[in-house]
Amino acid sequence: MKKRLSVPLLSLAALLVTQQAFAVQTCAQKEAALNEQLSYAQQHNNSHQVAGLKKALAEVKENCTASSVRRDAEQDVEKLQRKLEEKQQDLQESQQDLQKATAKNNAEKMAKYRAKIAEKQADIEKITAELQHKQQGLRTLN
């Protein structure tokens, strides 16, 4: 019973962490997250992590502004758009390769390219979801 519960719980935890990673954070949210991590590191006597988190917190306090958060979010969106375009181009190339393999009736290569196409389609779906989430976060900043 424990094993059956642990898999869904781990999946849920991974989903929540993933969603948080996609979210656009304000300066206050960044500070709060760092303070939470700092508290945890201090409780567990992790001096190296404490030092790094204190440095990161000082940098956020010194450099984080609404315009820098917006600029970073815009850069994230642009980067994801480029990544999506590259993956779509890769997909088209694999589809062309599949057509060539099909024309030659090469079953081994056909299977290889079908697998590549499926992988690239999954990558595109993941990137598209992340891009939409980042765009939504960017809209909330405007």
C-alpha positions in Angstrom: 0.0 0.0 0.0 2.8 2.4 0.8 4.4 1.8 -2.5 1.2 2.6 -4.4 0.8 5.9 -2.5 4.4 7.0 -2.8 4.5 7.0 -6.7 1.5 9.4 -7.0 2.8 11.5 -4.2 6.2 11.8 -5.9 4.6 12.5 -9.2 2.5 15.3 -7.6 5.6 16.7 -5.9 7.5 16.7 -9.1 4.6 18.5 -10.9 4.5 21.2 -8.3 8.2 21.7 -8.4 8.1 21.9 -12.2 5.2 24.4 -12.1 7.2 26.6 -9.6 10.2 26.4 -11.9 8.2 27.8 -14.8 6.6 30.6 -12.7 7.8 34.2 -13.0 8.9 35.3 -9.5 8.7 38.8 -8.2 11.6 40.2 -6.1 9.6 39.6 -2.9 8.9 36.0 -3.9 12.6 35.4 -4.7 13.5 36.8 -1.3 10.9 34.7 0.5 12.1 31.5 -1.3 15.7 32.2 -0.5 14.8 33.0 3.2 13.0 29.7 3.4 15.9 27.8 1.9 18.3 29.7 4.2 16.2 28.7 7.3 16.3 25.1 6.2 20.1 25.1 5.6 20.6 26.7 9.0 18.4 24.1 10.8 20.6 21.4 9.2 23.9 23.1 9.9 24.9 23.3 6.2 27.4 26.1 6.4 28.4 26.1 2.7 24.7 26.3 1.6 24.1 29.0 4.2 26.9 31.1 2.8 25.7 30.7 -0.7 22.2 31.5 0.1 23.2 34.6 2.1 25.1 35.8 -0.9 22.2 35.1 -3.3 19.8 36.9 -0.9 22.1 40.0 -0.7 22.3 40.0 -4.5 18.5 39.8 -4.9 18.0 42.6 -2.4 20.6 44.8 -4.1 19.8 44.1 -7.8 16.2 42.9 -8.1 13.8 45.4 -9.5 10.4 45.1 -11.3 12.1 46.0 -14.6 14.8 43.4 -14.1 12.2 40.7 -13.4 10.2 41.7 -16.5 13.4 41.7 -18.6 14.4 38.3 -17.3 10.9 37.0 -18.1 11.0 38.4 -21.6 14.4 36.8 -22.1 13.1 33.4 -20.9 10.2 33.7 -23.3 12.5 34.6 -26.2 14.8 31.7 -25.4 11.9 29.2 -25.3 10.6 30.5 -28.6 14.0 29.9 -30.2 14.2 26.4 -28.6 10.7 25.6 -29.9 11.6 26.7 -33.4 14.7 24.6 -33.3 12.8 21.5 -32.2 10.1 22.1 -34.9 12.9 22.3 -37.5 14.4 19.0 -36.1 11.0 17.4 -36.3 10.6 18.4 -39.9 14.0 17.0 -40.8 13.1 13.7 -39.1 9.8 13.6 -40.9 11.7 14.0 -44.2 14.1 11.3 -43.2 11.2 9.0 -42.5 9.7 9.7 -45.9 13.1 8.8 -47.5 13.3 5.6 -45.5 9.7 4.8 -46.4 10.4 5.3 -50.1 13.4 2.9 -49.8 11.2 0.5 -47.7 13.9 0.4 -45.0 12.1 -0.9 -42.0 15.0 -0.4 -39.6 15.4 3.3 -40.5 11.6 3.8 -40.5 11.4 2.5 -36.9 14.4 4.7 -35.9 12.8 7.9 -37.4 9.4 7.1 -36.0 11.0 6.9 -32.5 12.8 10.2 -33.1 9.6 11.9 -34.3 7.8 10.7 -31.2 10.6 12.0 -29.0 10.7 15.4 -30.7 6.9 15.7 -30.5 7.1 15.1 -26.8 9.8 17.7 -26.5 7.7 20.2 -28.4 4.7 19.6 -26.2 6.9 20.2 -23.1 8.5 23.3 -24.4 5.1 24.7 -25.6 3.6 24.2 -22.1 6.6 25.9 -20.5 6.4 28.7 -23.0 2.7 29.3 -22.4 3.3 29.3 -18.7 6.1 31.8 -19.0 4.0 34.0 -21.3 1.2 34.0 -18.8 3.6 35.0 -16.1 4.9 37.8 -18.2 1.4 39.1 -18.8 0.8 39.3 -15.1 3.9 41.6 -14.8 2.5 44.1 -17.3 
